[in-house]
Amino acid sequence: MTYSQQMEEKLVKTERRLRLKGSQGKNLRVVRELYLRDDVPCQSDRCLANCENNIGMHGTIGRLSNESTHYIIPDCQVARDYLEILETPDIKGIVFTQTAVHSVQHEGSKRLHTRLQNLIKDGRKRSVMFHNEFQRYAYCERLPGENLVQWQSRSTYKACEWYYDHLAGQIPMVMLTHNEEAIQLYSDKKVNVFVMTVKDYLTGFWEQLEGIMDLYESLTTALENKSKDRDYSGYLPLDVLEAGIKSGRYIQGILEVNRHNASTEAFVRRSGRLKKVDSVDDIFIHGMVSRNRSIHGDRVVVEILPQSQWKGRSLAISPAESEDKSSADDKESDSVVPTGIIVGILQRNWRDYVATFSPDEVIIILPYF
């Protein structure tokens, strides 16, 4: 039997369908081939299955020490939001799944991803990256109707199960997550595979570690304040938008911002309609929150609000920033028009903007042309 034939027997071909955004903001459907194999190394000194733990990107891979009392596998959110805690020198034996590393890379920042890579490369941490999306028995295919968070949680728990079984139950596994649904679903599923929050883990294992709870409280407070400051709602997934447009629940069109009242008034011109001034087919978008970070010229998806929440457009030009804006609101038209909120963006109207900022002034830029 040739080497290629042997490899074909070891590999299992599958496909992963992704929805990505191109450089011009267009949504792309990408199909990637995955070749699953059963010889992806566990990188643990406790391995009894003769994994090739001495070959890897950074030389010796077998860095999960047999001196650890347990191994930790954080989910994607914990890896992004609580990396400072995982960087603590006393906390070792961390397994970062390929799924979590990709989440930090694409949903976090470049700096955060670099810090994570440095943590994995640091031999003192005895931590590794596990390529769960290439391991035949650890890979989880995303199910129809399953959202991203659910799939990420299921992939993380599957990696915990795989490690526990692969190491013949020698060492407990701890999955760290703040997903309450995952905790309820997986916490009692398997003995010695624990699913808990970061707070419960630190309280149970590292309460004596000086300053660790203060660090946790500080990070949690910062995350809560960040979420309070974010008034905008997230965009719906592309498949939900497409289904909603097809059923008539959502409407797609081009956003047109009123130059004279850019902070309060915009309209969405339905696709396929001729451009007319004050067209009755336009959908009124009132305020920046309802506009949801879209700008003039974007192809957006709108959800019509109940008629009781419809508004009329302003009859006056908005005053200067320093004046009382309520004067413009008082001159709202008596006739209300269909009003909606933007729930997704199909295509961005990418363009360059040039501006200057004075260091002594706080300026808000509202692009509309």
Buried (B, 14 or more C-beta within 10 A) or exposed (E): EEEEEEEEEEBEEEEEEEEEEEEEBEBEEEEEEBEBBEEBBBBBBBBEEEBBBEEBEEEEBBBBBBEBEEBBBBBBBBBBBBBEBBBBEEBBBBBBBBBBBBBBBEBBEEEBBEBBBEBBEBEEBBBBBBBBBBBBEBBBBBEEEBEEBBBBBBBBBBBBBBBBBBBEEEBBBBBBBBBEEBBEBBBEEBEEBBBBBBBBBBBEBBEEBEEBBEBBEEBBEEBEEEEEEEEEEEBBEBEBBBEBBEEEBBBBBBBBBBEEBBBBBBBBBBEEEEEEEEEEBBBBBBEBEBBBEBBBBBBBBBBBBEEEEBBBBBEEEBEEEEEEEEEBEEEBEEEBBBBBBBBBBBBBBEEEEEEEEEEEEEEEEEEBE
